[in-house]
C-alpha cells in the first residue's frame, strides 16, 4: 500500500498568547525585583520629593497600555486590509504571492552561483604566476642533454595551457579549482603514431575515447640505428605491446610527478613571501594537484586557497593533446581486464579544450547581446548539485560521474548546434531554455538520443573550429554516456526530472535572500522535495 507523502508543518506565532505571556512575565520580574530590593536590609529614607523607585503600578499600566495598542493595531489591519480573511496562517498563499521560477532562478544565480569577475580574474592571475614559475623552473632543470645511448629525455616545453570551466566563463560558486595542461617535449629522435580505440569491437564502450601511442622512427632515419639510439628512452618511458614499443602514460606520469617535486623545491623559497605551495601526488584517475595557500603576511586582494590540477600532455597537432591519466574508463571500481593483449598503462586520453574554446567563441560571435546560454549551463550545474542533496556517498558519487561538468557542457553545445540560430537564447526565456536542456539530457540518459563528444562525434564541430588532425578525423564517434549501465542512467534521469519538478521548492529552501522564502526550509533531507517513494 503506497504511503501518503508527509505533510510539512508550519509553526506560526500566536499573538493572543504571546503578548499576555510577555505582560505577565514582565510583571513577575518587576515584583521579584521589588521583593529582593525590600529584603536587602535597612536603607536610608529618600529625601522629600524624591521617588525611591519606579512604582510597580506605573509599570503594569504601561505594559497593559502597550498590549492594548498592539491588539487594536492588529484588529484594524485585519478589518480594513482589502480582501484579507479574518483567520489565516502567516504563510497563506492568499496573503503572499509566490515568486515565479524566473525570479527564483535569478536570485539563486546572483547569490549562490555567479562568480565575481573581479575575484575570478585575480585568482586566475595568481595561478598563472605560480604555475609559470614552476614550469620555467622545470624546463631549466630538465633541459635536454645527452644520456647514455645518445637519446634524449623528456622535458617541460616551458609553457602551460589553461583549460576548464574557469577559462570558459561558466565556473560556479568559488574560483578555487583550476585545470592546467603542462606540455611535454619529446626527444627529437622520437616520433609518435597515435591510434584511437573507438573502433575496437571487443573493447568496452568505456574505453572508446582512449588512444594508444606507438613509437616510430622519424622520416629518413635508419631503423636499426634509430632503435639503438632510442633504446634508453624506450626503456624508461615505454612498454612492449603487440611487438612494438608504446608510450606508457603510467611511466610518464610517474616521471612528471617526481620532476614537479624537484621543480617545486627550486621555487618554494622564492614563493614564501606570497603563498605556501604543496603538491599532492596523483594516481590512476587523478593527475597531481598543486595546492596554493595564501600567507598571513600577504595582503593582496582576493587571496583564496586554490587547487590546481597539473596534467601532463603530449602535443599531437593543431592544439590537440594526449593527456595522462586518461578519463576514468569505468564509472565504478578499478580497471577491468582488457581484451586482445591491450595494456591499461598505455591508455591515453584526448584533450580538445582548444577546439571547444574555439567553438564557444564562434557561438559568442553569433549570439545577440545578453544571450543566456552560459548562464543556463551554470544553472544546470547548480540543479545537478541540488539533486545530490539527500543521497548517500555512493549514490552521490555516481550521480556526479553521470552528470559531470563535461557532460553538461557537451549537452549545451549539442542543443545549440542542433537548433541552429542562437537568437532565441535571451534572458526572458531563461527558464524555458533551461527546461529544454533538462529534457534533452534526460532523453540522452534514457537512450532516446545519443550524447556524442562535441569533437569526436559524427561530423563533430570541424566546420566551426577548423580542420582537425588526421587522428581525430579518423577516430570513431564517442558516446559520453556509453560507459554507464542502464540502472545508473535510469536513476540519473528519474532524479533529474524529480529535481526539476521540485526546483522552486529547493530554490526557496536553499538559495537567495530569505525574503523570497514564503515557507520555512524543510526540516530534514527527505523533505527537500524527494519523497521516499521516488529515487
N, C-alpha and C positions, 0 to 999 in steps of 0.2 A: 504494500500500500504506500503510495508516494507521500512523503512528508510535506506538510504545508510550510512554505517559507516563513522564517521567523520574522515577526514584526519588530521594527525598530521603535524603541521607547524614547520619548522626548520629555524631559523634566523642565517645567517652567516655574517661575516664581509666583507664588500665591500672595498677592498684596493684602488680601483680607486677613491673613495670618501673620504676615511679616511685620507690618507696622505696629499692631498691638503687642507683638512679641518684643519688638525693639523698645517700645514705650515702657513696658513692664520691666525689661532688663535695665534700662537706664534709671528708672525709679528705684529699683532694688540697689543699684550701685550707689546712688546718692544717699539712700538710707543707711547703707553699710558704712559709707564714709562718715556720716554724722555720728553713728553709733561708736565707731572707732575713735573719732575725734573727741567725743564726750567722755570716753573711758580712759583717756590718756592722762588723767590726773588734774589737779587744780591748775587753773590758768588765770592769768591776770584778766580783770574785767576790762572790756574795751572802753575807751573814753566816750564821753557823751556825744551823741550824734553819729558815732561810727558804727557801722554794721559789722558784726562779728563773723559773718559768712553769708553766702548766698542762700536765702531761705529755701527750704525744701518745697514750700507751696509754689514759689515762683517757678522753680524748675519743672514741677509737674504741670503747671499751667502752660508753660512754653511748649513742652513736649506734646501735650494734648492739642494745643492750637496748631502746631505743625502737622500733626496727624490729620486734623480736620481739613486743613488746606490741601494736603495731598489727596485726600479722599474726594474732596469737591472737584479738584482739577481732573482727577481720573473720571469722575462721573460726567463732567461737562464734555470731555473729549469723547467718551462713549456715546453721548447723546447727540452731539452736533456734528461729528465727522460724517461726511456723506457716504452712504452705503455701508457703514460699519455695523456689523452684527453686535448684539448685546454680549454674547458669550462666545469666545473663540480662543484658540491657542495663539501664543505669541508667534508661532511659525505657520499660521494658517495660510494656505495659498490665496485666500480671498484678500488678505491684508497685504501680502507682498507678491509681486510678480516675479516668477523665476527668471533668472538671466538666461539668455539664449546660448546655444552651443558656441556660436561665434564669439560672444563676449567672454565665455569661459576659456575658450582656446586662446584668445588674445591675452587675457590676464595670466593664464598659465605660461604662455610663451614669454611674456615680459618678466615674470617673477621667478620662474623655475628653469626655463630652457635657454633663453637668449644669453649669449656671452657678450661681455663688454668688449667692443673692438679695441679700446684702449688697453685693457688688461691682456687680451689675446696678442696684440701687437708687441707689447713689452715682453711677454712670455716667449714668443717666437724669436725675438731678437736675442734674448738671453740664451736660449737653446742654441741658436746659430753661433754665438760667440764661443760657448763652451765646447760644442762639438767640433767647431772649426779648429780650435787649438788642439784638441785631442787628435783629430785626423792629420793635421800637419805634423804633429809630433810622431805619429805612427808612420807617416811617409818618410820622415827623416831617419827614423830608426830602421825602417825596412827598405831602404833604397836598394835597388837591385845590385847585386855583385856576384862574382863567380863563386860557385860552390863545387865540391868535388864532382867531377864528371863533366864539367863545363856547362851545366844547366844553370838556370836562374830560379830563385824562389819567388813565392807570392809576395806582394807588397800592396800597400794602400795606394790608390791612384792619386790621392791628395784632395779630393773634393767629396761632397756629400749631397744627397738629393732628398729634399723634404717631401714626404708623401703623407696621405691620410686625410682625415676629415678636417683637421686643424688648418690645413693648407688649401682646402677646397670650400671653405666658408660654410660648413654645415656641422661643425662640432657643437655639442650641447653641454650645458651645466658649467664645468670647470675646465680651464685650459691647463690641465696638469698631466696630460699624456700625449706623447708625440711619437711619430714613426720616422725614422731616418734611414735611407739606404746608404751604405758605405761601399762604393765600387772598389773592386779589387783589380790589380793589374797583373795579368798573366805574363810569364816569360815570353820573349819573342819567338822562342823555338816551339811554343805550344799553340796549337790551333784546336778549336772545338767543333764537334759535329753534333749539334743538339737534335733530339728527336722526341716528338710528342708521343705519349702513351694513350691518347684518346681513341685510337683505332684498334687497340688490342682487344680481341673478343673475349679472351679468358680472364681479363682483368676486371676487378670490381669497379663499379661506377665511381667510387670514391677516389680512385687513382687516375681518372681520365684527364684531370687537369695537370698532371705531373709530367716532367720531362727527364730525360737522361742525356748525358753529355759524354761522348766518346772522344778520345784524343786522336788527332790526325796530324800528319806532317804538313808543314806549310808548303805552299806551292813552290816547286823547284828544288825541294830538299831531298837528299838521298835517304831512302827508307832505313837502310842499315845504320848509317851514321846518325840519323835522327834518333833512332831507338837507343843508341849508346849515349848520346848527349842528353836525352830526355829521361834516362833511367832514374837519376836521383829525384827529379820532380815527381815522376810516376810512382816511385816507391813511397814518397812522403804524402801524396795527396790523391792517389788513385787506387782503385781495386780492379781485379780482373772479373769480367763478366762476358760470357759467350766468346771467349778468346780475345777480347780487346780490353784495353785499359780505359776505364771510365772515371771521370772526376767524381770524387766522393764528397757529398755535402756534409757528411758527419766529420770527416777529417779536416775539411776546410773550416768548418765551424769551430772545431777544437783549436786549430791554429789561430783563428780570428780572435777567440776569447783570450788566449794567452798573450797575443800581440796587443790587444786592448789593455790588458793589465799592465804590461810593460810601458805602454804609452801613457797610461793614466799616472803611473808612478813618476813619469817625467814632468808632467804638467801640474801635478797636485800642489806643489809648493807655490807656484805662481797663481793658483786659484784660491789660496787660503783666505785672502782678504775679501773675496767676493762671495764665495759659496763653499760648501762642502760636497764633495762628489764621492760616490762609491759605485761599484759595479757588481751586479748580480749575474752569475753565470746562467746561460740558457740551457735548454735541453732539446729533446726530440721535437717538441712542438712550440718552443719559445726561443727567440734569439736573446742574447744578453741585453740587460737593461741597465742604463746609466741613471742613477738617482742623483738629483741636484737639489740640495737643501740650502736655503738662504742662511747666511751668517747673521748673528745678532749685531755685529758691527757694521753690516751693510744696510744703509738707509736708503737704498734705491727704491724706485717706485715699483709696485706690483710684483714683489718677490714672492713666489709661491714654491712649494715643494713639488717638483716635477719628476716624472719618469719618462725616459727617452729610450725607446727600443731601437737598438743599433743592429741593422740587418745586413749581413754580408751579401753582396750582389756581384754577379758576373755579367758584364755588358755583352749583349749579342749584337744588336744594331738598331738604329732608329729609335733610341730611347726605350728599348725592351731589355729587361734584366731577368736573369735567373737568380732566384733567392734561396737562401738556406736559413732555417729549415723550411721545407715545403709546407703548404697548408695542411692542417690535421687531416689525414686520409680517412679517419674513422671517427664518427661522432662520439662514440663511447669506446673506451678501452684502448690498448696499445695496438701497434701494427699487427696485422694478420699475416699469415703465410702468403707469400706472393708466388704466382704460378710461373712456369717457364724459366726457372733459374734466375728470375729477377730479384735483385737485392734491394733491401729497403734503404741502405746507406748511400745509394747512388741516385735517389729521387731528389729532384729539384722542383721548386715552384716557379711560376712565372709572374712577374710584376709588370703590369701595363698601366701604372699610375700616370705616366706621361700622356698616353693616348686618352685616358679617361679625363685628365685635366684639359686636354685639347677639346674633347667632346663637350665638357661643361662650358668652356669658353665659347665654343661655337653656338651653343644654346643661348648663352647670355647675350651674344651679339644680335640674335634674332628675337629675343624676348622684349616685350614692351617694358617701360619703366614701372617698377613696382611689382614685377612678376613674383609670385609666391611659391615657386616650385622648390627652392631650397628651404624655405620656411616649412613647407609641407613635409620635407624629408626630416627636418629637425623634430617636428611634432610627431611624426611616425615613430621615430626613435623613443620619444617620450611616452607614447602609447605602449610601445613594447616594454618599457621599464615599469609602467603602471601595471601591465599584465603580469609581471613577475611577482607582484606582491601576493603574499599568502602561499607561495609554492615552497616546497622543501628544497634542500640544497641540490639534490639530483635533478629534480624537475626544472628548477630554475636554471641550472647549467645547460640542460638540454634545450630549454626554451631560448636561451641566449645564443646557442650554437645554430639552431634552425633559423632564427631571425637575427642573424648577425648584422652589423652595420653595413658590411659589404653587400649582403643580400638585399637589404632595404634600399641602398643606393642603386643597385642594379635594377630593382623593380621600378624605381622612379625613372631611370633612363629608358627602360623598356616602354613605360607608359608614354613618356614624352616623344620617343621616336615613333611609336605606333600611331599616336594621334595626329602627328604632323604639325599643324600650326600651334604655336605656343601662346597665342593671343588670349586664350581663354583662362590663363592662369593668373588672374588678377586677385587682389586682396579680397574683393567682395565675394569670391567663390572659394574661399579657403576651406570651409567645411565640406563643400561638395567635392573638391579636388582630393581632400584627404580621404573621404569615403571611397572615391574611385581607387585610390592606392590600396586601401584595405581590402576592397573587393577583388582587385587584381591579384594581390598577394595571396588571398585565401584561395582563389581559383588555381594558382600555381601549386599551393600546398596540397590541394585535393586532386592534382594531376589533370585538371581540365585544360591547362595550358602549361607550357614549359618555360621556365625561367633560365634562359641561356646567359652565359657570360657575355658582357657587352662587347668584347673584342673577339673572344674565341667562341663565336656563335655563327649561325648561318647568315652569311652576309656581313655580320659584325657591324662595326662602325667605320669601316675603311673609307667610305665616301666622305665622311665628315672629318676624320683625323688624318687623312693622307695615306700613302702606301704603307703597308705593314711588311715586316721582314718575311722572307720565304717560309721560315719555320712556323710562323703564326698563320700564314695563308694556307698552308697545307695541313694544319692541325685540325682534328675533328672537333665538332661543336661540344661544348662543355655545359652540362646541366648542373647548376649550382646546388640544387636540392636532391640530386640523384643519390647522394650518399646516405640519406636518411630513410628508414623503413616507413611502412605505411602507418604504423601506430604513432610514431613521432610526428609525422606530418598531419595526421588527423587530429591529434591532440593540439598541435600548434594552431591549426585552422579553427578548431572549436573555441580555443581560448582567445584567439584574436577577435573572433566575432563577438564573443561574450564581453570582452573588454570594450569593444567599440559600442555595443548597445548600452553599456553602463558607464560610458565615458563621462556624461555630465555629472553623475553622482561622484565618480572618482575625482574629477577636477574640482568639484566643490569641497571635497574632503581633504585633498592633499595639495592643492595648488592655489596660488593667487592670494590676494588680500582677503581677510576674513569678512569684510563687508559683503562679499559675493556669496557667502555661505548662508543659505536660507535654512539649513538644518545642521545640528551638531555633527561632528565627524563620527563615523561608526566606531563602536567600542572594541570590536575585535576584527581579526583578519577575515573571518567568514562573512562579516557584514560589509566588506569592501566592494560589494557588487557581484560576488560569485557565490551563489547558493551552493549548498553541499551536494545537491544532486546534479551539478554541472561541473565539467572539468575546469 
